[in-house]
């Protein structure tokens, strides 16, 4: 099993989503940004590191949501989601093809990486999505 973190980065009434590049696994699928947890690394340290490496942003973690296990045909991931907000940095894509800041109601229209769909549903039922669906 691969342990992977992701961040649901919120800013006011919007949520950050990123599109995987053509060179990545699951090309052009949308996801919450994040990455694999390194050996002896905490999930919290991992998501902070990944967002600096991939997007050039530092975040404040607001809450850890429930882990979500997803089985792809050749591997299984344990997706560890965090709700966060940007603390510093200018968002710069280093691996992804695109990013968008969307209202939660717009998120379901995207072509998501399958493992991220349960996390999206969990977020939509959280206190952080309340009031963001206008």
Backbone bond lengths (Angstrom), bond angles and torsions (degrees), N, CA, C in turn:
res aa  C-N    CA-C-N  psi(-1)  N-CA   C-N-CA  omega(-1)  CA-C   N-CA-C  phi
1 X - - - 1.455 - - 1.524 108.89 -
2 X 1.318 115.63 136.78 1.461 122.14 178.99 1.530 108.03 -101.43
3 X 1.320 117.10 128.78 1.458 121.65 177.52 1.527 108.57 -94.54
4 X 1.327 115.35 124.06 1.461 122.38 -174.47 1.522 108.76 -131.98
5 X 1.328 116.67 135.88 1.461 120.92 176.46 1.527 109.74 -100.21
6 X 1.323 115.72 156.88 1.458 120.72 171.23 1.522 108.59 -147.09
7 X 1.332 114.88 155.31 1.462 120.19 -178.63 1.508 110.16 -122.27
8 X 1.319 114.46 130.65 1.458 121.97 170.44 1.520 103.95 -97.50
9 X 1.326 115.24 94.32 1.461 121.22 -175.19 1.527 107.82 -87.35
10 X 1.338 116.11 121.75 1.457 120.96 -179.29 1.524 109.83 -109.54
11 X 1.323 114.54 147.81 1.461 121.97 176.59 1.516 106.72 -145.79
12 X 1.328 116.69 103.85 1.460 120.01 -175.87 1.515 109.41 61.98
13 X 1.317 116.78 -120.91 1.462 121.05 -178.40 1.524 112.81 -97.40
14 X 1.313 117.92 11.31 1.464 120.23 -175.84 1.522 112.80 -119.65
15 X 1.334 114.11 160.21 1.459 123.07 -177.33 1.531 108.20 -127.22
16 X 1.334 116.60 137.57 1.453 122.08 179.12 1.528 110.57 -84.35
17 X 1.331 115.70 130.74 1.467 121.95 172.76 1.521 108.16 -130.64
18 X 1.335 115.91 150.00 1.453 120.52 -179.54 1.526 109.81 -125.74
19 X 1.332 114.85 148.26 1.463 120.81 178.89 1.526 109.20 -104.34
20 X 1.315 116.16 128.14 1.459 121.76 179.41 1.530 109.62 -64.33
21 X 1.318 116.93 146.02 1.467 120.69 179.65 1.529 110.40 -77.61
22 X 1.311 115.16 170.49 1.458 121.47 178.49 1.529 111.72 -64.30
23 X 1.328 117.62 -26.41 1.463 122.19 -177.17 1.532 113.35 -83.80
24 X 1.320 117.92 -13.13 1.461 121.88 -177.26 1.520 110.73 -86.58
25 X 1.346 116.20 160.73 1.459 119.89 169.36 1.529 106.82 -59.99
26 X 1.317 117.71 149.87 1.466 122.92 -176.85 1.532 110.29 54.49
27 X 1.329 117.65 56.02 1.467 120.97 -175.79 1.523 113.03 -57.59
28 X 1.328 114.23 138.19 1.468 126.24 175.06 1.526 114.46 68.42
29 X 1.316 117.68 5.15 1.466 120.16 174.01 1.522 108.91 -76.08
30 X 1.316 116.37 150.85 1.468 121.81 177.24 1.514 108.87 -90.66
31 X 1.333 115.33 150.69 1.460 120.53 -178.12 1.518 110.11 -155.98
32 X 1.329 114.21 167.17 1.454 120.47 166.04 1.530 104.95 -85.92
33 X 1.322 118.71 130.61 1.466 120.16 -174.01 1.520 112.61 -65.39
34 X 1.332 114.88 152.71 1.453 121.19 179.19 1.510 110.26 165.46
35 X 1.332 116.38 -157.19 1.457 119.21 -179.80 1.511 113.05 178.36
36 X 1.334 114.65 -177.12 1.463 123.02 -175.26 1.528 112.14 -69.35
37 X 1.323 113.75 140.40 1.462 121.07 175.56 1.529 108.06 -79.52
38 X 1.329 116.09 126.79 1.465 121.41 177.33 1.532 110.38 -76.36
39 X 1.325 115.96 160.46 1.455 122.45 176.92 1.525 110.03 -56.61
40 X 1.308 117.40 132.74 1.475 124.50 179.88 1.529 113.45 63.64
41 X 1.333 118.37 22.93 1.464 122.40 178.07 1.525 108.46 -110.00
42 X 1.320 117.35 138.09 1.467 119.90 175.85 1.520 109.36 -75.97
43 X 1.314 116.04 157.18 1.466 120.50 177.49 1.526 110.26 -60.98
44 X 1.327 116.82 -38.75 1.469 121.15 -179.83 1.530 111.09 -63.67
45 X 1.317 116.86 -44.78 1.468 120.41 177.84 1.523 110.94 -64.91
46 X 1.324 116.21 -39.16 1.459 121.35 -179.62 1.524 111.91 -60.17
47 X 1.326 117.48 -51.07 1.463 118.79 -175.65 1.522 110.92 -65.61
48 X 1.310 117.30 -37.29 1.468 119.73 176.81 1.531 110.91 -63.65
49 X 1.332 116.78 -44.51 1.464 121.64 178.81 1.529 111.22 -62.89
50 X 1.323 116.19 -47.30 1.469 120.73 -177.78 1.529 112.04 -60.61
51 X 1.324 117.54 -40.35 1.466 119.80 -178.58 1.528 111.59 -70.22
52 X 1.318 116.79 -32.22 1.467 119.25 174.29 1.535 109.28 -68.39
53 X 1.334 116.76 -47.05 1.461 121.23 -177.77 1.526 112.64 -64.84
54 X 1.337 117.39 -44.83 1.462 121.27 -173.78 1.521 114.12 -86.66
55 X 1.340 116.83 -34.20 1.472 119.49 -170.81 1.522 114.58 -126.37
56 X 1.330 117.61 -3.63 1.464 121.34 179.48 1.529 112.84 63.98
57 X 1.334 116.98 32.26 1.470 119.54 178.08 1.525 110.27 -125.80
58 X 1.336 115.01 143.70 1.453 122.11 170.79 1.519 107.03 -99.53
59 X 1.334 116.15 139.63 1.454 119.75 -177.62 1.514 111.60 -124.12
60 X 1.319 114.05 156.77 1.460 122.89 168.78 1.519 105.84 -102.48
61 X 1.325 116.90 125.00 1.458 120.86 178.65 1.520 109.12 -81.57
62 X 1.328 115.92 127.76 1.459 121.59 -178.88 1.526 111.80 -96.43
63 X 1.329 116.39 -39.33 1.467 119.70 -178.66 1.521 109.76 -164.87
64 X 1.313 114.39 145.32 1.468 120.22 171.37 1.520 107.18 -94.28
65 X 1.320 117.15 127.22 1.455 121.58 176.09 1.528 108.70 -89.17
66 X 1.297 117.12 177.64 1.465 121.32 -178.86 1.519 111.15 -69.82
67 X 1.336 115.53 139.36 1.459 120.57 176.71 1.529 109.69 -60.76
68 X 1.328 115.16 152.28 1.459 121.24 -179.94 1.529 108.55 -130.62
69 X 1.299 117.09 119.69 1.468 122.02 179.40 1.517 108.83 -91.58
70 X 1.329 115.89 133.19 1.463 119.69 179.47 1.521 109.34 -137.34
71 X 1.342 115.40 133.05 1.458 120.76 -179.42 1.524 110.55 -104.73
72 X 1.331 114.31 112.04 1.462 120.78 170.37 1.529 106.53 -85.71
73 X 1.334 118.91 168.81 1.474 119.98 -178.64 1.532 114.46 -57.69
74 X 1.336 117.93 -34.19 1.464 119.46 -174.26 1.526 114.54 -112.82
75 X 1.326 118.19 -4.59 1.466 120.18 179.54 1.527 109.29 -162.11
76 X 1.324 115.06 164.03 1.465 121.65 178.75 1.517 108.01 -120.73
77 X 1.336 116.45 137.88 1.463 118.98 176.43 1.529 110.24 -118.09
78 X 1.301 114.20 148.32 1.453 122.43 168.93 1.521 105.01 -106.37
79 X 1.323 117.09 104.21 1.462 122.05 -176.82 1.529 109.21 -88.84
80 X 1.330 115.38 124.09 1.460 122.77 -175.22 1.532 107.69 -110.25
81 X 1.338 117.72 101.70 1.463 120.02 -175.16 1.531 113.82 -93.12
82 X 1.325 114.07 143.66 1.460 122.33 174.92 1.517 109.30 -126.70
83 X 1.321 116.40 143.77 1.458 121.07 167.58 1.524 105.32 -93.60
84 X 1.321 116.25 134.55 1.466 120.44 -174.72 1.517 110.26 -146.50
85 X 1.334 114.68 169.43 1.467 119.97 171.51 1.523 108.08 -138.07
86 X 1.330 115.28 152.50 1.461 121.10 -177.71 1.520 109.16 -69.27
87 X 1.325 114.83 132.18 1.461 122.46 178.67 1.528 110.10 -104.98
88 X 1.330 116.90 -36.16 1.469 121.43 -177.81 1.522 109.55 -161.91
89 X 1.332 114.85 161.07 1.462 121.02 175.02 1.509 112.54 105.02
90 X 1.311 114.23 159.56 1.471 122.66 176.23 1.524 106.52 -108.97
91 X 1.332 117.66 118.52 1.460 121.26 -175.26 1.528 110.36 -58.13
92 X 1.332 115.32 120.89 1.457 123.36 179.94 1.520 108.21 -133.93
93 X 1.322 117.14 124.91 1.462 120.31 179.32 1.522 110.13 -76.15
94 X 1.317 116.67 125.05 1.466 121.36 178.74 1.526 112.24 -114.10
95 X 1.330 117.09 -19.11 1.468 121.26 -179.93 1.523 111.88 -133.79
96 X 1.298 117.27 -32.76 1.457 121.86 -174.81 1.528 111.93 -82.54
97 X 1.320 114.87 162.54 1.468 121.21 179.59 1.526 111.29 -82.91
98 X 1.338 116.85 -38.36 1.467 120.72 -175.01 1.516 110.03 -156.09
99 X 1.334 114.96 165.82 1.460 120.92 171.56 1.515 107.90 -141.63
100 X 1.324 115.13 158.63 1.461 121.54 175.60 1.525 108.30 -145.14
101 X 1.327 114.50 149.55 1.462 122.34 168.38 1.517 105.38 -105.58
102 X 1.329 116.93 114.17 1.461 121.32 -174.42 1.521 111.94 -124.57
103 X 1.333 115.27 153.68 1.460 120.77 169.99 1.524 107.29 -71.01
104 X 1.313 118.63 146.18 1.468 120.08 -179.13 1.526 113.99 -51.05
105 X 1.319 118.51 -37.76 1.473 119.49 -178.55 1.527 112.25 -64.33
106 X 1.332 117.97 -20.08 1.459 121.70 179.70 1.531 112.72 -85.08
107 X 1.311 117.34 -15.08 1.458 121.09 -172.30 1.529 113.44 -65.29
108 X 1.315 117.82 -34.93 1.460 120.71 -175.97 1.525 113.03 -69.13
109 X 1.334 118.34 -15.11 1.462 121.61 -179.95 1.532 112.71 -78.86
110 X 1.338 117.35 -11.64 1.460 120.77 -177.40 1.529 112.01 -80.58
111 X 1.331 115.71 159.11 1.460 122.84 175.73 1.532 107.23 -91.04
112 X 1.334 116.49 92.25 1.460 123.65 -171.00 1.517 113.35 -82.03
113 X 1.331 116.07 149.62 1.455 121.52 164.78 1.531 105.83 -62.23
114 X 1.321 118.32 132.48 1.472 120.10 -173.34 1.522 115.22 -53.05
115 X 1.319 118.56 -39.44 1.469 120.78 -177.79 1.522 112.58 -65.31
116 X 1.325 117.53 -23.53 1.460 120.70 -177.97 1.533 113.28 -81.62
117 X 1.309 117.76 -17.37 1.476 120.47 -176.34 1.536 111.98 -62.29
118 X 1.341 120.30 -47.24 1.472 118.61 176.65 1.530 112.74 -61.60
119 X 1.324 117.57 -32.92 1.467 121.13 177.57 1.527 109.64 -67.93
120 X 1.329 117.16 -42.61 1.461 121.07 176.25 1.526 110.34 -58.49
121 X 1.315 116.92 -45.67 1.469 120.42 -179.95 1.524 111.25 -63.49
122 X 1.316 116.64 -40.39 1.463 120.70 177.70 1.535 110.56 -62.96
123 X 1.325 116.24 -44.30 1.463 120.52 178.46 1.530 110.87 -60.62
124 X 1.317 117.22 -42.78 1.462 120.85 -177.22 1.525 111.59 -64.10
125 X 1.311 117.58 -22.16 1.462 121.88 177.64 1.524 112.40 -97.17
126 X 1.327 116.64 6.75 1.461 120.53 -178.64 1.526 111.32 -94.34
127 X 1.328 115.11 167.92 1.458 120.82 177.64 1.523 111.72 -65.03
128 X 1.339 117.62 -20.96 1.458 120.64 -177.41 1.530 112.92 -76.50
129 X 1.319 117.36 -22.09 1.470 120.36 177.93 1.522 111.57 -89.29
130 X 1.330 117.50 -19.48 1.463 121.38 179.83 1.528 108.54 -61.81
131 X 1.326 115.47 130.67 1.458 119.95 179.55 1.517 112.77 82.93
132 X 1.325 117.96 -4.33 1.469 121.17 179.26 1.519 111.76 -101.07
133 X 1.317 117.17 2.55 1.461 120.36 -174.53 1.519 112.97 -99.92
134 X 1.294 117.70 19.00 1.466 121.09 -179.79 1.509 112.03 -67.82
